[in-house]
Amino acid sequence: MQRPRLRDLLPVTVRTFDPEEVTTRSHRETDPRGVGLSAEDVEAIWGAVVRFYKSGLHPAIAICIRRRGEIILDRAIGHARGNSPQDPEGAPLVQATPDTLYNFFSGSKSVTAMLIHLLQQEEQLHVDEPVATFIPEFAKRRKHSITIRDVLTHRAGIPPTPEEAIDLDLLSRPEEIVRAFCDLEPTHRPGSVQAYQAVTSGYILGEIIRRVTGQEIREFLTKKVREPLGMEHFNYGVAPELLDRVAVDAFTGPTPTWPYKNLVHIAFGASMRELVELGNDPRFRTAASPAANVIATPEEISRYFETLLCGGTYQDVRVFDQRTVARAVEPQVTGQVDRVLMMPIPLSMGFMLGLRSFGFYGPRTANAFGHLGFTNVLGWADPDRDISVALMNTGKPLLSARMLAWLNVTRVIGTRIPRDRA
């Protein structure tokens, strides 16, 4: 075991600026008094975001919160470009706005999961059918009994990230990625162990969607979700001409050391710095990675969770049946320590769930559902508070004491916005 160097223990940070000078407010914000809140409540939440920005871990942070269907907070702070640690001194600064595009990263898994649930709603598949029913070659090497449910709940028992999945040159040759996950050797009996699938699960589910519908996943998402909800972006990757609108991500925080360095390699197949470089690469940002690259504005991500919060309907447009949403967020795995992330994370078929005490989504959020994205990106819906939230940011720390400011944001949201039901 290599002894960590002192400089690796010091956090990599970014310059912070006067918050008022680098804050942009959206015209979409409404009077919070109409939804049972005060202006002081909203400013307290924003104050927690500002403190999070001052931690120096994020070049840009943006948040959009809906309460009872109304947008009460839609702001951004910091810079979308020019203030990453790797940027040269004097690099042009591009301010972040509420309409800047951000990568939802692993939050994309929740979107892909809902497309699978939609196919069950349309009676084109069932989540308890084997993956090999739709991808026959997946049955190789004793994987014939792995079900779609196993994949959705991270219990398929296969390695999380084959090398081919992070080879950006293969993104233009998806058949090679399909071959790679079909050749995987199981590591556990299906359904027996919770082990987070950072990348593999998305490609498996995306290929099922392609074979069932005859459509690429971007086309299917556009037809079934993005266009019905009136979203301009919200898709896997972006067109090349939109790359400049996507916020640049930055490695920040301490350099991971053992054992966390090893865990990152197991989960993602690369180091933290390499993952940030991959995430910024135009090849990744213009491709479709079903587990890792839905790119959208914070408002669009909040709108997606608002649709689920309302039982599959947004402004009288029905996208999912209420029963479909209920099935998607029903608890499936509780009380287990994830073998990859090394922490207990309650799961449904596609979502990370809240906790009665304190979880990703704040205090007393037992009925909340959403997803975490690399590494502090967060989107969720909380039925008890009638809120849908997108908290987007561009710093990529793994572990740092300064990340307590991130947890404080969800804490303040949970304490300032009362539960409408106990």
N, C-alpha and C positions, 0 to 999 in steps of 0.2 A: 504493500500500500504506500503510495507516494505521499510524502508529507506536504500539506498545502503551504504555498508561499504566502507571506504576509500580504503582498499586494493583491492576492486573489481573495483575501478576506475583506478587503475594503470595497464598498459598493461603488459600482459605476453609476454616476448620476448625470443628469442633464442640467443645463442652466434653467433657472426659473426667473420669471419676469413679474412685474407688478400685475397682480391678478386683474385689476380693472382694465389695464391696457391690452390684455390678451384674452379677454372674455367676449364672446359673441352670443347675443340672445336672439332667439327665433321669434318671429311675428306670430307663431302658432300658440304661444303661451296664453292661457285664459285666466280669468279671475278665480283663484282657488276657493274663494268663499262660496262659489256655486256648488262645490263638491265637498263641503264640510271641513275645509281647511282655512288657515289664515295665511296672510303674506309672510308672517313670521315663521310659520312652519316651512314654507317653501324656501325662504332664505336660510333657515337652519340647515336644510338638506344641502343647499348649494354651498353653504359655508363648509360643510364636511367635505364636499368635492374640492373646494379650494385648498383645504388643508392637505388633502390627498395629492393635489398638484404640487404643493410646496415641499412634499417629500423628495422631489427631484428624481423620482423613478419613471416619470411619464412625460414625454414631450407634449402629448396632447391627451385630453380627457374630454369625453362628451357624454351627456346623459339626457335621456328623454323618459319622462314619467307620465303615464295616463292614470287618472283617478276617476272612477265612474265614467270612463269613456272620454274624459276631457284632458287635454294636455296641460299640465300644471307647471312643468319644467322641461325646457328644451334648449340647452345651452352647451357651449364648448369653451374650453380654456386651453391655451398653449398654442403649439405650432404643429401643423401637419407635416411640414418639411423644413429642413435646415437646422434643426436643433438636436439631432441625434449625436451621441458621443463620437461617432465615426465621421461626422461632417467636418470639413475643414473650417478653420476660423474665417469669418466673413462670408460664409455660405448664405445665400438669400433665404430669408425667413418667410415662410408661407403660413399665415395664421389659420388655425383650425376653426371650422364653423359647424353649426348644426347640420349643414348639408354636405359636409365632407364625408367621403366614403371610408368605411372601416371594415376590416376583415373580422367576421364573427368566429373564425377558427373553429374549435371543436363544438361551438354552439350550432354549427351547421349540421351536426348529427341529429339534432332535434327536428330540423327541417326535413332531412332525408327520411327520418323515421315516420313523420306525418305523411309523406308520400306513400310509404309502404302501407300505413293504416288506411289511407285513401283507397288503395288498390283492394284491400280487404272489404272496405265499404262497398266497392263496386263489384264484389264477389269474383275478383280475378285471382285472388290467392287467399291463403289463410296463414296466420303467423305460426301455427303449429305444423305446417308442412315443412319437410326437409328442404334445405337450400338446393340440394341436388335434384329436386323435382324440376327446378327451373334452370339450373346450371349443372347438367349431368356430369361433366368432368370434375366438378367439385367433390364428388364422392370418392375420389382417389385417396389412398392412404388412410382409410378408416374414418373418413369424414361424412359418410353417407347418412348418419343419423342426426347431424347438426341441423337444428331447425332455425327458421327465421327468428323466432322468439329468443333462442339462444344468442343470436347475433345482436339483436336489439338490446339485450340485457347484459352484454359483455361476458357471457358464459359459454361461448362457443368452444373454448379450450384450445385455441390455436394462437400462434405467436402474434403479438400486436402489430408489428411493422416489418414486413419483408423488405430487404434491401431495395428491391425494384420500386417499392412504393415511394421512395424518396429520391429516385433517379429522375430528375426533371426532364431529361431527354425522352423518357418513356411516356410522359404525359400525352404526347402526340401519337402514341402507339398503345392505346388502352388494352389491346389484345394481349400484349406482353404482361401487363399488370394482372389481367385475368389469369393468365397462365401461372403467374407467380403465386397468387393466393390459392389456386387449385392444387399446386404442388406442395403446399404447407403440410408439415407433419403435426398432428395434434400433440399437445403437451399435457392435456387433462381430459378427463371424460366430459363430454358435453353436458352442460347444466350443473356441473358440480362445483365450479370455482369461479368467483367473480374476478376477472382480470381485464382491466381497461384496454380496449382496442382503439388505439389512437388513430390509426389510419385504415387498417384492414377492413373493419366493419363497413366503412363507407363505400369502399369499392365493391364489396360483396352485394350490398343492398342496391347500389347504383346499377350493377349489372343485372340484378333481378328485375329492376324497373325497366331496363332497356329490353330485356328478353320478353317480358310480359306485354309491354305496350308497343314495342317497336320504335320507341322514341328515345333520343338521348335525354339524360336527366335534366339538362337545362331547358330543353323544349317542353318537357313534361311539367316542370315547375312553373314555367311561364304560363302555360295554358291553364293549369289547374289552380294556381295560387297567385302568382305575381300580377297577372292581368286582371283577374276578378277583384283583387284587393286594390287595384289602381296604383300599384307601385312602379316607379320608374326604373329602379335598380333591383335589389334583392334577388340575386342569382349567384350561381356558382361561377366565380371569377368575373372579369369585366372584359369589354372589348378593348383592344390595344389603344384606341384613341381616348379612353377614359383612365388610363393608368395614372396620369398626373393628378387625378382627383382623389386617388386612394392615399390615405395617410401612410407615411413610412413608419415601420416598426423599428424598435431599437433594443438591443441587449442592454439591460441595466441590472443593478443590484450586484451582490457578490458573485464571483465565479463559483459555480457549484463544485463542491469537493465530495469525497467519499462520505456516506454512501449515496448521496443524492445525485452525484455525477453518474454513477452506475444506473440508477433508476431512470434517469433521463434517457440514457442510451438504450435501455431495455424497452422503454415505452415508445420512443420516437426514432431510434436508430441513428441518432446524431447528437452532438453537443448542443448546448443552449445557443452559443454563438452561431453555429452552423444552421440551426433551425431558424433563427432570425434572418439569416442571409437567404435561406431557401424561401421563407415567407415573403421576402421583398422582391424575389426574382420575378421578372416579367413572365417567364415561362409558367410559373406557378400561378401568378395572379390572372393570367388570361386563360388558364385551363379550367377543367372541372374536377374538383376533389371533393366528393360527396361528404367526407367526414371533416373537411377542414377549410373550405374557402367560400362560403356564402359572404358576399360583399354587399354592403347596403349602408344607408344612413341610419343613425340611431332611431329616428322616428319610424322608419320602415320596420326595424326589428321590434320596436315597441308595438307597432300595428299588428305584426304577426302574432305576438303573444296576447294582444288584446282580442284578436279573433278567437284564439283558443279559450281565453277567459270567458268569452261570451258564447261558449258552446259551439264554436265553428262558424259564427256569423260576425260580419263587420258591416255596419251601416246598411242593414237589410240584405246584404249579399251573403248567401250561405256557401261556404267553401267545404266544410266538413259537417257531417251529421253530429249531433250532440253525443250520441252513443259512441261514435268513433273517437271523439276527444276524451270521453270518460275512460274508454279502454286504453288509450295511449298514456294517460297519466296515472292509471291505477298502480299502486305499489306492487313490485314484483320481487325485489331483492332488498332485504333490510337486515341490519345487524351483522353484515359480513365485512371484513377488512379486505379491500381490493388488493390483489396480489401484485399489481403493478404500481398503483398510486400509494399503497401502504397507508390507507386511511379508510374508515367506514363511510361509504357513500350510498345512501338509499337510492334505488333506481326503479323507474317504471320501464316500459318498452320504448325508450328513446329520450327520457328526461332524467335529470338529477333532481331529487326531491328535497323539500325542506325538512326542518326538524322542529320538534316541540320546544326545545330549549333555545339553541342558537346554531344557525347553519350559514351556508353561503348567502342566503337571502335575508339574514337578519334574525332578530329574536322572535320567538313564537310564530314560526312560519310553517307549521306542520302540514298545511295543505298547499303550500307553494310548489311550483314546478318550473324548471327552466334548464339552463345548461351553462357550465363554465367553459370559457375559451382561453386559449394560450395567451398570457397566463392569468391575467386579472380581468379579462373580458367576461361580462356577465349579462345574460338576458333571462327574465323570469316573469311569471304571472303569480299573483297572490290573491286567490279568491276571497279570503277573509277580509282583506283591505280594499278589494276591488281595484287593484293596480296592475299595470303592465309596465315593465321597466327594461330599458336598455342602457347599460353602463359600459361604454366603449373606451378603450385606452390603447396607447401605442408602446408603452414600456413593457419589456419582457423580463422581469425579475423572477427568479425561482423562489428563493427564501431570503427574506430580509426583515429585520425588525420594523423597518419603515412601512412594511405592508400592513401593519396594524391600522394605518390610516385608511386602507381599502375596506377592511372590516368595519371601520367606524362609519363609512358611508352607508352601508346596509343597516347598521345599527340605528343610525339617526332616521333613516327612512322608516324603519319598523317602529320606532318610538314616536315619531311625529305624525305618522298617518295611522289613525286608529282603526282597529278592526270593526267592520260593520257587523260581523258575526263572531261569536266566541268559538 
